[in-house]
Amino acid sequence: SQKIEQNSEALNIQEGKTATLTCNYTNYSPAYLQWYRQDPGRGPVFLLLIRENEKEKRKERLKVTFDTTLKQSLFHITASQPADSATYLCALVDSNYQLIWGAGTKLIIKP
Amino acid sequence: DAGITQSPRHKVTETGTPVTLRCHQTENHRYMYWYRQDPGHGLRLIHYSYGVKDTDKGEVSDGYSVSRSKTEDFLLTLESATSSQTSVYFCAISYLAGDAADEQFFGPGTRLTVL
């Protein structure tokens, strides 16, 4: 069956360190993958998109990698800040060009 | 959330009653989506629209219907609400279709409780 998995346990990181979140998928061959941030009580907000032919994408303190062999995307936040605390969602596009979403990983940055 | 509003923001209803949720956008985007979000699950697509009067089913469409009579409005109707439809519902829009790898913009959500 097709699955997209993110670590369901909250990730606790010390301020200033790099946070790394994982998105694994099975039985998909997505043309691209997106990462979103969601704060409590609000809708997701788009952060980054990476295509299947791209190994890495950066935006300010954010970096996303995409390994189609491992079927995995990693999302990194460098020099993390308490304001980065949120739930981060990955979403990949399926063969019908609709987004399939992971359940998200809650990131907590401690001062 | 800019440019997308959802109403109501909260609703409590009883099993068997009809419920309509409204999504309104001021961005003039062609594509609109309705998702539900439940604990432990990713967002799941209910229905989407690719233009006025053009809609299609998503992954979890049973028990839901939609209508889009104007570009700016996308309505989600639960004909006869059930407790399994208790969820947070999000509307999203995009300028381009999924094959163009466009980002989606989300509304603030509607929390629906069916007793």
Interface residues (C-beta under 8 A of the other chain):
Chain A: I4 S8 A31 Y32 Q34 G41 R42 G43 P44 V45 F46 L49 R51 L89 A91 V93 N96 Y97 Q98 L99 I100 W101 G102 A103 G104
Chain B: D1 I4 Y35 G40 H41 G42 L43 R44 L45 Y48 G58 E59 F90 A92 A97 G98 D99 A101 E103 Q104 F105 F106 G107 P108 G109
